[in-house]
Amino acid sequence: MKKILLTLLAAFAVTCAASAQKGSIGAGVDFNFGTKISNVGFGVKLMYGITNNVRAEASFDAFFEAEHQKVWDLNFNGHYLIKVAPKMNFYPLAGLTILHDNAGDGFTRVGANIGAGLEYYVTKDLTVGLEAKGQLLKDFSQAVVGIGATYHF
């Protein structure tokens, strides 16, 4: 499993590094709620603009421990930005998720993300946003809703 994770991370990094020069780079934080675990968490994310409308995002979320259950996920998503107002973008998203849960025997699963988000430019470099996605995993699918802020370089 570690080899698969490292291979996926390397492939994503190479893809993003090649495209980051064409667009903007962003870094942000999120507060999330996972429906399957019924708990909140904190996340960090990096975004790379591939074109004016397409960007790649890598994010890591750690959900707070509840009843000795620790859950984290690593996500690699693509966003297609649609301007809906002068300072607002809507984006559908799709991608890959890797989720780890230490409850019981513990497990790590790879699955798909599908969802959408809305971001508002507070300034030319700072956005606040809302995002909802479904994490489709074997025996552990859940919805994750988050709010956050991103600084665009």
C-alpha positions in Angstrom: 0.0 0.0 0.0 2.9 2.4 0.8 4.4 1.8 -2.7 1.0 2.7 -4.3 0.7 5.8 -2.2 4.2 7.0 -3.0 3.7 6.3 -6.7 0.5 8.3 -6.7 2.1 11.2 -4.8 5.1 11.3 -7.2 2.9 11.2 -10.3 0.7 14.0 -8.9 3.7 16.1 -7.9 5.3 15.8 -11.4 2.0 16.7 -13.1 1.4 19.7 -10.8 5.0 20.9 -11.0 4.8 20.9 -14.8 1.5 22.9 -14.8 2.1 25.2 -11.9 4.2 27.5 -14.0 1.2 28.1 -16.3 -1.2 29.3 -13.5 -1.6 30.3 -9.9 -0.6 28.5 -6.8 -2.7 28.5 -3.7 -2.5 27.2 -0.2 -5.3 26.9 2.3 -7.0 25.5 5.4 -10.4 23.8 5.9 -12.7 22.7 8.7 -14.6 19.6 7.6 -17.4 17.3 8.7 -17.5 13.7 7.7 -20.9 12.0 7.8 -19.8 8.4 8.2 -17.6 9.2 11.2 -20.0 12.0 12.5 -17.0 14.1 13.4 -15.2 17.3 12.4 -11.6 17.7 11.2 -9.0 20.1 10.1 -7.4 20.1 6.6 -4.7 21.7 4.6 -4.6 22.0 0.8 -2.4 23.0 -2.1 -3.8 24.1 -5.5 -2.1 24.5 -8.9 -3.7 26.3 -11.8 -3.3 24.2 -15.0 -5.3 26.6 -17.1 -7.6 29.5 -16.3 -10.5 27.1 -15.7 -8.8 23.9 -14.6 -6.8 23.3 -11.4 -5.4 20.4 -9.5 -5.7 20.2 -5.7 -3.9 18.0 -3.1 -5.4 18.0 0.4 -4.9 16.2 3.7 -7.7 16.1 6.4 -7.3 14.8 9.9 -10.6 14.3 11.8 -10.6 14.7 15.5 -10.4 11.5 17.6 -13.7 10.2 18.8 -14.1 7.0 20.8 -10.6 5.9 20.0 -11.3 6.3 16.3 -8.7 8.3 14.3 -9.5 9.0 10.6 -7.4 10.9 8.0 -7.7 11.2 4.3 -5.5 12.3 1.4 -7.2 13.7 -1.7 -6.1 14.5 -5.2 -8.9 16.4 -7.1 -9.4 18.3 -10.3 -11.6 21.4 -10.3 -13.3 23.0 -13.4 -13.8 26.7 -12.5 -17.0 28.4 -13.7 -17.3 32.1 -13.0 -20.9 32.8 -11.6 -20.3 36.4 -10.5 -17.5 38.9 -10.7 -15.9 37.6 -7.5 -17.4 34.1 -7.3 -16.5 30.7 -8.9 -18.4 27.5 -8.8 -16.5 24.2 -9.5 -17.4 20.6 -10.0 -14.7 18.3 -8.7 -13.6 14.8 -9.2 -10.6 12.8 -8.0 -9.0 10.2 -5.8 -9.2 9.7 -2.1 -7.1 7.6 0.3 -8.7 7.2 3.7 -7.3 5.6 6.8 -9.3 4.6 9.9 -7.6 3.0 12.9 -10.9 1.7 14.5 -11.0 -2.0 15.2 -8.5 -3.8 13.0 -8.0 -0.5 11.1 -7.9 -0.1 7.3 -6.7 2.1 4.5 -8.9 2.3 1.4 -8.6 4.0 -2.0 -11.7 5.4 -3.6 -13.1 8.3 -5.7 -14.3 11.8 -4.8 -17.1 13.6 -6.6 -18.6 16.9 -5.6 -18.7 20.6 -6.0 -17.6 23.8 -4.4 -18.1 27.6 -4.3 -15.4 30.2 -3.7 -15.6 33.9 -3.1 -12.7 36.3 -3.6 -12.5 38.5 -0.5 -9.5 40.2 -2.0 -7.6 39.5 -5.2 -5.5 36.9 -3.4 -7.8 35.5 -0.7 -10.8 33.3 -1.2 -13.3 31.8 1.3 -15.3 28.8 0.2 -17.7 26.0 0.8 -17.2 22.5 -0.6 -19.2 19.2 -0.5 -18.0 15.9 -1.9 -18.9 12.3 -1.7 -16.0 9.9 -0.9 -16.9 6.6 -2.6 -15.1 3.8 -0.8 -15.8 0.1 -0.3 -17.8 -0.2 2.9 -17.0 3.4 4.0 -18.6 5.9 1.7 -19.4 9.2 3.2 -20.1 12.9 2.5 -17.6 15.5 3.6 -18.7 19.1 3.8 -16.1 21.8 4.5 -15.5 25.5 4.8 -12.2 27.1 4.4 -9.9 29.9 3.1 -7.2 29.9 0.5 -4.4 32.3 -0.3 -3.5 32.5 -4.0 0.1 33.4 -4.9 
